[in-house]
Amino acid sequence: MSNPEPAVLTPEAVPCCPPITSAELPEQDAVRMAAMFKALSDPVRLRLFSKIASHPGGEACVCDIQDVGVSQPTVSHHLKKLREAGLLTSERRGTWVYYKVAPSVVAGMAALLDLNR
């Protein structure tokens, strides 16, 4: 059995699924959510995501978040993976790139795992 390719999401396509205990998760939602959780399963990516999510104003310049113990090209690689999974959006301003957590991502992931609903 082959694993399906991770879904590449645009910021507008961020799933907002009902709690996992409310009904069986449809395959399409499972594939999208698995891609997000897979992207966050790397410690460096999780730290980068956390730095961006907790940064004042809800966005962070790559220049402010690259101190995670890996080289700059590796930081860029991890940020690309987070963007491809639909977790981050980015905007170039001059020579720097600014990142934001994609709209409703954290709430959508939390709602999916809310076992008390």
Backbone atoms as SQL, in Angstrom:
CREATE TABLE atoms (id INTEGER PRIMARY KEY, chain TEXT, resi INTEGER, resn TEXT, atom TEXT, x REAL, y REAL, z REAL);
INSERT INTO atoms VALUES
  (1, 'A', 1, 'MET', 'N', 0.848, -1.180, 0.000),
  (2, 'A', 1, 'MET', 'CA', 0.000, 0.000, 0.000),
  (3, 'A', 1, 'MET', 'C', 0.886, 1.233, 0.000),
  (4, 'A', 2, 'SER', 'N', 0.730, 2.111, -0.965),
  (5, 'A', 2, 'SER', 'CA', 1.564, 3.298, -1.049),
  (6, 'A', 2, 'SER', 'C', 0.903, 4.435, -0.283),
  (7, 'A', 3, 'ASN', 'N', 1.752, 5.297, 0.269),
  (8, 'A', 3, 'ASN', 'CA', 1.243, 6.462, 0.993),
  (9, 'A', 3, 'ASN', 'C', 0.877, 7.536, -0.009),
  (10, 'A', 4, 'PRO', 'N', -0.263, 8.199, 0.167),
  (11, 'A', 4, 'PRO', 'CA', -0.622, 9.283, -0.752),
  (12, 'A', 4, 'PRO', 'C', 0.327, 10.451, -0.568),
  (13, 'A', 5, 'GLU', 'N', 0.529, 11.195, -1.645),
  (14, 'A', 5, 'GLU', 'CA', 1.359, 12.388, -1.570),
  (15, 'A', 5, 'GLU', 'C', 0.699, 13.391, -0.631),
  (16, 'A', 6, 'PRO', 'N', 1.489, 14.101, 0.203),
  (17, 'A', 6, 'PRO', 'CA', 0.897, 15.112, 1.069),
  (18, 'A', 6, 'PRO', 'C', 0.218, 16.187, 0.239),
  (19, 'A', 7, 'ALA', 'N', -0.885, 16.646, 0.713),
  (20, 'A', 7, 'ALA', 'CA', -1.619, 17.694, 0.009),
  (21, 'A', 7, 'ALA', 'C', -0.913, 19.019, 0.196),
  (22, 'A', 8, 'VAL', 'N', -0.752, 19.760, -0.868),
  (23, 'A', 8, 'VAL', 'CA', -0.215, 21.108, -0.793),
  (24, 'A', 8, 'VAL', 'C', -1.411, 22.034, -0.741),
  (25, 'A', 9, 'LEU', 'N', -1.475, 22.811, 0.321),
  (26, 'A', 9, 'LEU', 'CA', -2.646, 23.644, 0.546),
  (27, 'A', 9, 'LEU', 'C', -2.335, 25.098, 0.289),
  (28, 'A', 10, 'THR', 'N', -3.282, 25.803, -0.226),
  (29, 'A', 10, 'THR', 'CA', -3.181, 27.244, -0.292),
  (30, 'A', 10, 'THR', 'C', -3.771, 27.771, 1.007),
  (31, 'A', 11, 'PRO', 'N', -3.414, 28.984, 1.408),
  (32, 'A', 11, 'PRO', 'CA', -3.958, 29.510, 2.663),
  (33, 'A', 11, 'PRO', 'C', -5.483, 29.510, 2.710),
  (34, 'A', 12, 'GLU', 'N', -6.145, 29.683, 1.566),
  (35, 'A', 12, 'GLU', 'CA', -7.599, 29.716, 1.546),
  (36, 'A', 12, 'GLU', 'C', -8.200, 28.327, 1.749),
  (37, 'A', 13, 'ALA', 'N', -7.400, 27.260, 1.555),
  (38, 'A', 13, 'ALA', 'CA', -7.926, 25.902, 1.609),
  (39, 'A', 13, 'ALA', 'C', -7.653, 25.220, 2.940),
  (40, 'A', 14, 'VAL', 'N', -7.311, 25.986, 3.970),
  (41, 'A', 14, 'VAL', 'CA', -7.032, 25.395, 5.263),
  (42, 'A', 14, 'VAL', 'C', -8.286, 24.719, 5.782),
  (43, 'A', 15, 'PRO', 'N', -8.207, 23.422, 6.057),
  (44, 'A', 15, 'PRO', 'CA', -9.404, 22.724, 6.505),
  (45, 'A', 15, 'PRO', 'C', -9.792, 23.126, 7.925),
  (46, 'A', 16, 'CYS', 'N', -11.043, 23.131, 8.172),
  (47, 'A', 16, 'CYS', 'CA', -11.554, 23.335, 9.514),
  (48, 'A', 16, 'CYS', 'C', -12.533, 22.205, 9.758),
  (49, 'A', 17, 'CYS', 'N', -11.990, 21.147, 10.319),
  (50, 'A', 17, 'CYS', 'CA', -12.732, 19.884, 10.433),
  (51, 'A', 17, 'CYS', 'C', -13.468, 19.809, 11.762),
  (52, 'A', 18, 'PRO', 'N', -14.557, 19.046, 11.799),
  (53, 'A', 18, 'PRO', 'CA', -15.237, 18.819, 13.070),
  (54, 'A', 18, 'PRO', 'C', -14.353, 17.961, 13.969),
  (55, 'A', 19, 'PRO', 'N', -14.589, 17.956, 15.261),
  (56, 'A', 19, 'PRO', 'CA', -13.780, 17.143, 16.173),
  (57, 'A', 19, 'PRO', 'C', -13.727, 15.693, 15.702),
  (58, 'A', 20, 'ILE', 'N', -12.609, 15.080, 15.929),
  (59, 'A', 20, 'ILE', 'CA', -12.380, 13.713, 15.473),
  (60, 'A', 20, 'ILE', 'C', -13.340, 12.723, 16.132),
  (61, 'A', 21, 'THR', 'N', -13.909, 13.105, 17.271),
  (62, 'A', 21, 'THR', 'CA', -14.852, 12.227, 17.964),
  (63, 'A', 21, 'THR', 'C', -16.288, 12.401, 17.482),
  (64, 'A', 22, 'SER', 'N', -16.549, 13.421, 16.655),
  (65, 'A', 22, 'SER', 'CA', -17.923, 13.681, 16.224),
  (66, 'A', 22, 'SER', 'C', -18.374, 12.766, 15.098),
  (67, 'A', 23, 'ALA', 'N', -17.455, 12.341, 14.268),
  (68, 'A', 23, 'ALA', 'CA', -17.783, 11.463, 13.134),
  (69, 'A', 23, 'ALA', 'C', -16.474, 10.968, 12.535),
  (70, 'A', 24, 'GLU', 'N', -16.584, 9.974, 11.701),
  (71, 'A', 24, 'GLU', 'CA', -15.400, 9.468, 11.013),
  (72, 'A', 24, 'GLU', 'C', -14.841, 10.571, 10.115),
  (73, 'A', 25, 'LEU', 'N', -13.542, 10.737, 10.146),
  (74, 'A', 25, 'LEU', 'CA', -12.882, 11.773, 9.365),
  (75, 'A', 25, 'LEU', 'C', -12.845, 11.355, 7.898),
  (76, 'A', 26, 'PRO', 'N', -13.384, 12.174, 6.996),
  (77, 'A', 26, 'PRO', 'CA', -13.336, 11.841, 5.572),
  (78, 'A', 26, 'PRO', 'C', -11.886, 11.741, 5.092),
  (79, 'A', 27, 'GLU', 'N', -11.643, 10.915, 4.096),
  (80, 'A', 27, 'GLU', 'CA', -10.280, 10.678, 3.609),
  (81, 'A', 27, 'GLU', 'C', -9.588, 11.973, 3.191),
  (82, 'A', 28, 'GLN', 'N', -10.287, 12.833, 2.479),
  (83, 'A', 28, 'GLN', 'CA', -9.682, 14.080, 2.010),
  (84, 'A', 28, 'GLN', 'C', -9.226, 14.945, 3.190),
  (85, 'A', 29, 'ASP', 'N', -10.047, 15.057, 4.223),
  (86, 'A', 29, 'ASP', 'CA', -9.665, 15.826, 5.410),
  (87, 'A', 29, 'ASP', 'C', -8.498, 15.158, 6.128),
  (88, 'A', 30, 'ALA', 'N', -8.513, 13.829, 6.180),
  (89, 'A', 30, 'ALA', 'CA', -7.423, 13.097, 6.839),
  (90, 'A', 30, 'ALA', 'C', -6.100, 13.344, 6.131),
  (91, 'A', 31, 'VAL', 'N', -6.108, 13.356, 4.815),
  (92, 'A', 31, 'VAL', 'CA', -4.876, 13.594, 4.050),
  (93, 'A', 31, 'VAL', 'C', -4.358, 15.006, 4.320),
  (94, 'A', 32, 'ARG', 'N', -5.265, 15.993, 4.306),
  (95, 'A', 32, 'ARG', 'CA', -4.843, 17.376, 4.551),
  (96, 'A', 32, 'ARG', 'C', -4.323, 17.568, 5.964),
  (97, 'A', 33, 'MET', 'N', -5.039, 17.039, 6.936),
  (98, 'A', 33, 'MET', 'CA', -4.599, 17.212, 8.319),
  (99, 'A', 33, 'MET', 'C', -3.301, 16.449, 8.586),
  (100, 'A', 34, 'ALA', 'N', -3.148, 15.272, 7.999),
  (101, 'A', 34, 'ALA', 'CA', -1.911, 14.506, 8.172),
  (102, 'A', 34, 'ALA', 'C', -0.716, 15.282, 7.636),
  (103, 'A', 35, 'ALA', 'N', -0.891, 15.982, 6.517),
  (104, 'A', 35, 'ALA', 'CA', 0.196, 16.793, 5.961),
  (105, 'A', 35, 'ALA', 'C', 0.594, 17.899, 6.932),
  (106, 'A', 36, 'MET', 'N', -0.393, 18.497, 7.581),
  (107, 'A', 36, 'MET', 'CA', -0.093, 19.546, 8.556),
  (108, 'A', 36, 'MET', 'C', 0.638, 18.987, 9.771),
  (109, 'A', 37, 'PHE', 'N', 0.104, 17.897, 10.315),
  (110, 'A', 37, 'PHE', 'CA', 0.749, 17.322, 11.493),
  (111, 'A', 37, 'PHE', 'C', 2.131, 16.773, 11.150),
  (112, 'A', 38, 'LYS', 'N', 2.298, 16.238, 9.955),
  (113, 'A', 38, 'LYS', 'CA', 3.614, 15.750, 9.531),
  (114, 'A', 38, 'LYS', 'C', 4.610, 16.906, 9.473),
  (115, 'A', 39, 'ALA', 'N', 4.178, 18.037, 8.934),
  (116, 'A', 39, 'ALA', 'CA', 5.055, 19.208, 8.860),
  (117, 'A', 39, 'ALA', 'C', 5.465, 19.673, 10.251),
  (118, 'A', 40, 'LEU', 'N', 4.563, 19.573, 11.206),
  (119, 'A', 40, 'LEU', 'CA', 4.871, 20.007, 12.577),
  (120, 'A', 40, 'LEU', 'C', 5.603, 18.952, 13.391),
  (121, 'A', 41, 'SER', 'N', 5.772, 17.756, 12.848),
  (122, 'A', 41, 'SER', 'CA', 6.404, 16.685, 13.628),
  (123, 'A', 41, 'SER', 'C', 7.914, 16.832, 13.726),
  (124, 'A', 42, 'ASP', 'N', 8.494, 17.762, 13.002),
  (125, 'A', 42, 'ASP', 'CA', 9.936, 18.025, 13.096),
  (126, 'A', 42, 'ASP', 'C', 10.167, 19.095, 14.165),
  (127, 'A', 43, 'PRO', 'N', 11.094, 18.869, 15.099),
  (128, 'A', 43, 'PRO', 'CA', 11.308, 19.849, 16.175),
  (129, 'A', 43, 'PRO', 'C', 11.688, 21.245, 15.686),
  (130, 'A', 44, 'VAL', 'N', 12.492, 21.344, 14.638),
  (131, 'A', 44, 'VAL', 'CA', 12.880, 22.662, 14.117),
  (132, 'A', 44, 'VAL', 'C', 11.664, 23.363, 13.531),
  (133, 'A', 45, 'ARG', 'N', 10.858, 22.632, 12.779),
  (134, 'A', 45, 'ARG', 'CA', 9.649, 23.239, 12.205),
  (135, 'A', 45, 'ARG', 'C', 8.673, 23.665, 13.288),
  (136, 'A', 46, 'LEU', 'N', 8.523, 22.853, 14.303),
  (137, 'A', 46, 'LEU', 'CA', 7.626, 23.201, 15.398),
  (138, 'A', 46, 'LEU', 'C', 8.110, 24.466, 16.103),
  (139, 'A', 47, 'ARG', 'N', 9.418, 24.593, 16.314),
  (140, 'A', 47, 'ARG', 'CA', 9.960, 25.810, 16.934),
  (141, 'A', 47, 'ARG', 'C', 9.729, 27.025, 16.044),
  (142, 'A', 48, 'LEU', 'N', 9.978, 26.882, 14.741),
  (143, 'A', 48, 'LEU', 'CA', 9.755, 27.998, 13.825),
  (144, 'A', 48, 'LEU', 'C', 8.282, 28.413, 13.826),
  (145, 'A', 49, 'PHE', 'N', 7.393, 27.436, 13.757),
  (146, 'A', 49, 'PHE', 'CA', 5.955, 27.710, 13.780),
  (147, 'A', 49, 'PHE', 'C', 5.575, 28.438, 15.071),
  (148, 'A', 50, 'SER', 'N', 6.104, 27.978, 16.187),
  (149, 'A', 50, 'SER', 'CA', 5.821, 28.597, 17.479),
  (150, 'A', 50, 'SER', 'C', 6.351, 30.024, 17.542),
  (151, 'A', 51, 'LYS', 'N', 7.559, 30.240, 17.019),
  (152, 'A', 51, 'LYS', 'CA', 8.130, 31.593, 17.017),
  (153, 'A', 51, 'LYS', 'C', 7.253, 32.547, 16.212),
  (154, 'A', 52, 'ILE', 'N', 6.764, 32.084, 15.082),
  (155, 'A', 52, 'ILE', 'CA', 5.919, 32.936, 14.237),
  (156, 'A', 52, 'ILE', 'C', 4.574, 33.176, 14.908),
  (157, 'A', 53, 'ALA', 'N', 3.951, 32.115, 15.404),
  (158, 'A', 53, 'ALA', 'CA', 2.631, 32.225, 16.032),
  (159, 'A', 53, 'ALA', 'C', 2.655, 33.132, 17.254),
  (160, 'A', 54, 'SER', 'N', 3.748, 33.135, 17.997),
  (161, 'A', 54, 'SER', 'CA', 3.815, 33.910, 19.231),
  (162, 'A', 54, 'SER', 'C', 4.477, 35.275, 19.046),
  (163, 'A', 55, 'HIS', 'N', 4.908, 35.587, 17.851),
  (164, 'A', 55, 'HIS', 'CA', 5.594, 36.852, 17.594),
  (165, 'A', 55, 'HIS', 'C', 4.597, 38.008, 17.692),
  (166, 'A', 56, 'PRO', 'N', 5.008, 39.136, 18.270),
  (167, 'A', 56, 'PRO', 'CA', 4.107, 40.299, 18.353),
  (168, 'A', 56, 'PRO', 'C', 3.559, 40.678, 16.982),
  (169, 'A', 57, 'GLY', 'N', 2.276, 40.910, 16.927),
  (170, 'A', 57, 'GLY', 'CA', 1.637, 41.280, 15.675),
  (171, 'A', 57, 'GLY', 'C', 1.251, 40.096, 14.809),
  (172, 'A', 58, 'GLY', 'N', 1.600, 38.897, 15.237),
  (173, 'A', 58, 'GLY', 'CA', 1.201, 37.703, 14.505),
  (174, 'A', 58, 'GLY', 'C', 1.969, 37.406, 13.254),
  (175, 'A', 59, 'GLU', 'N', 3.046, 38.152, 13.008),
  (176, 'A', 59, 'GLU', 'CA', 3.902, 37.849, 11.873),
  (177, 'A', 59, 'GLU', 'C', 5.348, 38.094, 12.273),
  (178, 'A', 60, 'ALA', 'N', 6.261, 37.422, 11.563),
  (179, 'A', 60, 'ALA', 'CA', 7.672, 37.540, 11.905),
  (180, 'A', 60, 'ALA', 'C', 8.513, 37.561, 10.645),
  (181, 'A', 61, 'CYS', 'N', 9.525, 38.402, 10.669),
  (182, 'A', 61, 'CYS', 'CA', 10.518, 38.441, 9.598),
  (183, 'A', 61, 'CYS', 'C', 11.436, 37.242, 9.779),
  (184, 'A', 62, 'VAL', 'N', 11.852, 36.651, 8.679),
  (185, 'A', 62, 'VAL', 'CA', 12.765, 35.519, 8.763),
  (186, 'A', 62, 'VAL', 'C', 14.028, 35.914, 9.530),
  (187, 'A', 63, 'CYS', 'N', 14.400, 37.170, 9.471),
  (188, 'A', 63, 'CYS', 'CA', 15.588, 37.636, 10.187),
  (189, 'A', 63, 'CYS', 'C', 15.416, 37.535, 11.697),
  (190, 'A', 64, 'ASP', 'N', 14.169, 37.509, 12.193),
  (191, 'A', 64, 'ASP', 'CA', 13.898, 37.439, 13.625),
  (192, 'A', 64, 'ASP', 'C', 13.702, 36.025, 14.150),
  (193, 'A', 65, 'ILE', 'N', 13.590, 35.045, 13.272),
  (194, 'A', 65, 'ILE', 'CA', 13.245, 33.692, 13.733),
  (195, 'A', 65, 'ILE', 'C', 14.257, 32.629, 13.337),
  (196, 'A', 66, 'GLN', 'N', 15.349, 33.009, 12.680),
  (197, 'A', 66, 'GLN', 'CA', 16.260, 32.001, 12.140),
  (198, 'A', 66, 'GLN', 'C', 17.224, 31.416, 13.164),
  (199, 'A', 67, 'ASP', 'N', 17.164, 31.842, 14.407),
  (200, 'A', 67, 'ASP', 'CA', 18.070, 31.336, 15.437),
  (201, 'A', 67, 'ASP', 'C', 17.513, 30.085, 16.123),
  (202, 'A', 68, 'VAL', 'N', 17.422, 28.998, 15.365),
  (203, 'A', 68, 'VAL', 'CA', 16.885, 27.745, 15.912),
  (204, 'A', 68, 'VAL', 'C', 17.932, 26.627, 15.889),
  (205, 'A', 69, 'GLY', 'N', 19.211, 27.000, 15.752),
  (206, 'A', 69, 'GLY', 'CA', 20.280, 26.010, 15.852),
  (207, 'A', 69, 'GLY', 'C', 20.631, 25.285, 14.568),
  (208, 'A', 70, 'VAL', 'N', 20.116, 25.772, 13.433),
  (209, 'A', 70, 'VAL', 'CA', 20.457, 25.179, 12.140),
  (210, 'A', 70, 'VAL', 'C', 20.856, 26.307, 11.197),
  (211, 'A', 71, 'SER', 'N', 21.458, 25.954, 10.066),
  (212, 'A', 71, 'SER', 'CA', 21.920, 26.958, 9.110),
  (213, 'A', 71, 'SER', 'C', 20.743, 27.665, 8.436),
  (214, 'A', 72, 'GLN', 'N', 21.031, 28.822, 7.842),
  (215, 'A', 72, 'GLN', 'CA', 19.987, 29.593, 7.162),
  (216, 'A', 72, 'GLN', 'C', 19.338, 28.812, 6.029),
  (217, 'A', 73, 'PRO', 'N', 20.108, 28.082, 5.191),
  (218, 'A', 73, 'PRO', 'CA', 19.434, 27.293, 4.151),
  (219, 'A', 73, 'PRO', 'C', 18.497, 26.230, 4.727),
  (220, 'A', 74, 'THR', 'N', 18.856, 25.678, 5.873),
  (221, 'A', 74, 'THR', 'CA', 17.992, 24.676, 6.507),
  (222, 'A', 74, 'THR', 'C', 16.730, 25.327, 7.052),
  (223, 'A', 75, 'VAL', 'N', 16.859, 26.525, 7.603),
  (224, 'A', 75, 'VAL', 'CA', 15.678, 27.274, 8.059),
  (225, 'A', 75, 'VAL', 'C', 14.747, 27.519, 6.874),
  (226, 'A', 76, 'SER', 'N', 15.305, 27.938, 5.743),
  (227, 'A', 76, 'SER', 'CA', 14.487, 28.177, 4.550),
  (228, 'A', 76, 'SER', 'C', 13.777, 26.909, 4.100),
  (229, 'A', 77, 'HIS', 'N', 14.470, 25.793, 4.149),
  (230, 'A', 77, 'HIS', 'CA', 13.874, 24.502, 3.779),
  (231, 'A', 77, 'HIS', 'C', 12.682, 24.186, 4.683),
  (232, 'A', 78, 'HIS', 'N', 12.857, 24.361, 5.986),
  (233, 'A', 78, 'HIS', 'CA', 11.780, 24.054, 6.933),
  (234, 'A', 78, 'HIS', 'C', 10.601, 25.013, 6.773),
  (235, 'A', 79, 'LEU', 'N', 10.871, 26.285, 6.534),
  (236, 'A', 79, 'LEU', 'CA', 9.787, 27.240, 6.312),
  (237, 'A', 79, 'LEU', 'C', 9.016, 26.894, 5.038),
  (238, 'A', 80, 'LYS', 'N', 9.715, 26.437, 4.021),
  (239, 'A', 80, 'LYS', 'CA', 9.052, 26.013, 2.782),
  (240, 'A', 80, 'LYS', 'C', 8.119, 24.837, 3.055),
  (241, 'A', 81, 'LYS', 'N', 8.567, 23.878, 3.851),
  (242, 'A', 81, 'LYS', 'CA', 7.727, 22.725, 4.186),
  (243, 'A', 81, 'LYS', 'C', 6.473, 23.164, 4.936),
  (244, 'A', 82, 'LEU', 'N', 6.617, 24.109, 5.855),
  (245, 'A', 82, 'LEU', 'CA', 5.459, 24.618, 6.595),
  (246, 'A', 82, 'LEU', 'C', 4.496, 25.352, 5.671),
  (247, 'A', 83, 'ARG', 'N', 5.027, 26.105, 4.704),
  (248, 'A', 83, 'ARG', 'CA', 4.160, 26.785, 3.724),
  (249, 'A', 83, 'ARG', 'C', 3.441, 25.770, 2.841),
  (250, 'A', 84, 'GLU', 'N', 4.164, 24.754, 2.365),
  (251, 'A', 84, 'GLU', 'CA', 3.562, 23.742, 1.496),
  (252, 'A', 84, 'GLU', 'C', 2.444, 22.977, 2.198),
  (253, 'A', 85, 'ALA', 'N', 2.566, 22.817, 3.499),
  (254, 'A', 85, 'ALA', 'CA', 1.537, 22.118, 4.267),
  (255, 'A', 85, 'ALA', 'C', 0.343, 23.018, 4.580),
  (256, 'A', 86, 'GLY', 'N', 0.427, 24.294, 4.210),
  (257, 'A', 86, 'GLY', 'CA', -0.684, 25.207, 4.442),
  (258, 'A', 86, 'GLY', 'C', -0.685, 25.839, 5.820),
  (259, 'A', 87, 'LEU', 'N', 0.415, 25.699, 6.544),
  (260, 'A', 87, 'LEU', 'CA', 0.472, 26.223, 7.905),
  (261, 'A', 87, 'LEU', 'C', 0.894, 27.692, 7.964),
  (262, 'A', 88, 'LEU', 'N', 1.656, 28.139, 6.978),
  (263, 'A', 88, 'LEU', 'CA', 2.152, 29.508, 6.964),
  (264, 'A', 88, 'LEU', 'C', 1.833, 30.185, 5.643),
  (265, 'A', 89, 'THR', 'N', 1.732, 31.501, 5.705),
  (266, 'A', 89, 'THR', 'CA', 1.720, 32.319, 4.500),
  (267, 'A', 89, 'THR', 'C', 2.967, 33.191, 4.569),
  (268, 'A', 90, 'SER', 'N', 3.386, 33.694, 3.434),
  (269, 'A', 90, 'SER', 'CA', 4.586, 34.537, 3.429),
  (270, 'A', 90, 'SER', 'C', 4.412, 35.695, 2.470),
  (271, 'A', 91, 'GLU', 'N', 5.158, 36.759, 2.738),
  (272, 'A', 91, 'GLU', 'CA', 5.131, 37.954, 1.899),
  (273, 'A', 91, 'GLU', 'C', 6.530, 38.545, 1.868),
  (274, 'A', 92, 'ARG', 'N', 7.060, 38.764, 0.669),
  (275, 'A', 92, 'ARG', 'CA', 8.371, 39.387, 0.522),
  (276, 'A', 92, 'ARG', 'C', 8.210, 40.899, 0.621),
  (277, 'A', 93, 'ARG', 'N', 9.060, 41.506, 1.455),
  (278, 'A', 93, 'ARG', 'CA', 9.108, 42.963, 1.592),
  (279, 'A', 93, 'ARG', 'C', 10.560, 43.372, 1.456),
  (280, 'A', 94, 'GLY', 'N', 10.904, 43.879, 0.316),
  (281, 'A', 94, 'GLY', 'CA', 12.303, 44.218, 0.052),
  (282, 'A', 94, 'GLY', 'C', 13.130, 42.951, 0.004),
  (283, 'A', 95, 'THR', 'N', 14.146, 42.894, 0.851),
  (284, 'A', 95, 'THR', 'CA', 15.015, 41.716, 0.846),
  (285, 'A', 95, 'THR', 'C', 14.591, 40.656, 1.855),
  (286, 'A', 96, 'TRP', 'N', 13.592, 40.961, 2.698),
  (287, 'A', 96, 'TRP', 'CA', 13.179, 40.028, 3.733),
  (288, 'A', 96, 'TRP', 'C', 11.825, 39.401, 3.425),
  (289, 'A', 97, 'VAL', 'N', 11.617, 38.217, 3.986),
  (290, 'A', 97, 'VAL', 'CA', 10.333, 37.540, 3.861),
  (291, 'A', 97, 'VAL', 'C', 9.693, 37.519, 5.244),
  (292, 'A', 98, 'TYR', 'N', 8.415, 37.872, 5.300),
  (293, 'A', 98, 'TYR', 'CA', 7.648, 37.870, 6.540),
  (294, 'A', 98, 'TYR', 'C', 6.667, 36.707, 6.503),
  (295, 'A', 99, 'TYR', 'N', 6.540, 36.020, 7.625),
  (296, 'A', 99, 'TYR', 'CA', 5.684, 34.841, 7.722),
  (297, 'A', 99, 'TYR', 'C', 4.571, 35.071, 8.722),
  (298, 'A', 100, 'LYS', 'N', 3.397, 34.487, 8.427),
  (299, 'A', 100, 'LYS', 'CA', 2.235, 34.494, 9.323),
  (300, 'A', 100, 'LYS', 'C', 1.690, 33.079, 9.378),
  (301, 'A', 101, 'VAL', 'N', 1.087, 32.747, 10.512),
  (302, 'A', 101, 'VAL', 'CA', 0.347, 31.492, 10.596),
  (303, 'A', 101, 'VAL', 'C', -0.881, 31.669, 9.718),
  (304, 'A', 102, 'ALA', 'N', -1.152, 30.695, 8.867),
  (305, 'A', 102, 'ALA', 'CA', -2.285, 30.774, 7.947),
  (306, 'A', 102, 'ALA', 'C', -3.585, 30.931, 8.745),
  (307, 'A', 103, 'PRO', 'N', -4.505, 31.710, 8.225),
  (308, 'A', 103, 'PRO', 'CA', -5.763, 31.959, 8.931),
  (309, 'A', 103, 'PRO', 'C', -6.470, 30.671, 9.350),
  (310, 'A', 104, 'SER', 'N', -6.915, 30.622, 10.550),
  (311, 'A', 104, 'SER', 'CA', -7.703, 29.548, 11.156),
  (312, 'A', 104, 'SER', 'C', -6.977, 28.211, 11.311),
  (313, 'A', 105, 'VAL', 'N', -5.670, 28.158, 11.059),
  (314, 'A', 105, 'VAL', 'CA', -4.960, 26.875, 11.157),
  (315, 'A', 105, 'VAL', 'C', -4.941, 26.347, 12.588),
  (316, 'A', 106, 'VAL', 'N', -4.509, 27.170, 13.516),
  (317, 'A', 106, 'VAL', 'CA', -4.407, 26.711, 14.900),
  (318, 'A', 106, 'VAL', 'C', -5.784, 26.332, 15.431),
  (319, 'A', 107, 'ALA', 'N', -6.782, 27.164, 15.170),
  (320, 'A', 107, 'ALA', 'CA', -8.138, 26.855, 15.628),
  (321, 'A', 107, 'ALA', 'C', -8.664, 25.577, 14.974),
  (322, 'A', 108, 'GLY', 'N', -8.393, 25.389, 13.701),
  (323, 'A', 108, 'GLY', 'CA', -8.850, 24.198, 12.994),
  (324, 'A', 108, 'GLY', 'C', -8.204, 22.932, 13.524),
  (325, 'A', 109, 'MET', 'N', -6.893, 22.995, 13.799),
  (326, 'A', 109, 'MET', 'CA', -6.204, 21.816, 14.328),
  (327, 'A', 109, 'MET', 'C', -6.670, 21.516, 15.747),
  (328, 'A', 110, 'ALA', 'N', -6.865, 22.559, 16.545),
  (329, 'A', 110, 'ALA', 'CA', -7.346, 22.373, 17.909),
  (330, 'A', 110, 'ALA', 'C', -8.758, 21.788, 17.915),
  (331, 'A', 111, 'ALA', 'N', -9.617, 22.292, 17.019),
  (332, 'A', 111, 'ALA', 'CA', -10.991, 21.791, 16.948),
  (333, 'A', 111, 'ALA', 'C', -11.018, 20.320, 16.547),
  (334, 'A', 112, 'LEU', 'N', -10.130, 19.937, 15.650),
  (335, 'A', 112, 'LEU', 'CA', -10.080, 18.540, 15.225),
  (336, 'A', 112, 'LEU', 'C', -9.774, 17.622, 16.398),
  (337, 'A', 113, 'LEU', 'N', -8.887, 18.061, 17.279),
  (338, 'A', 113, 'LEU', 'CA', -8.449, 17.225, 18.392),
  (339, 'A', 113, 'LEU', 'C', -9.239, 17.450, 19.675),
  (340, 'A', 114, 'ASP', 'N', -10.235, 18.314, 19.648),
  (341, 'A', 114, 'ASP', 'CA', -11.025, 18.592, 20.838),
  (342, 'A', 114, 'ASP', 'C', -11.901, 17.378, 21.175),
  (343, 'A', 115, 'LEU', 'N', -11.458, 16.605, 22.139),
  (344, 'A', 115, 'LEU', 'CA', -12.165, 15.389, 22.516),
  (345, 'A', 115, 'LEU', 'C', -13.333, 15.648, 23.456),
  (346, 'A', 116, 'ASN', 'N', -13.483, 16.864, 23.935),
  (347, 'A', 116, 'ASN', 'CA', -14.538, 17.179, 24.897),
  (348, 'A', 116, 'ASN', 'C', -15.776, 17.766, 24.237),
  (349, 'A', 117, 'ARG', 'N', -15.854, 17.787, 22.951),
  (350, 'A', 117, 'ARG', 'CA', -17.033, 18.346, 22.268),
  (351, 'A', 117, 'ARG', 'C', -18.109, 17.328, 22.158);
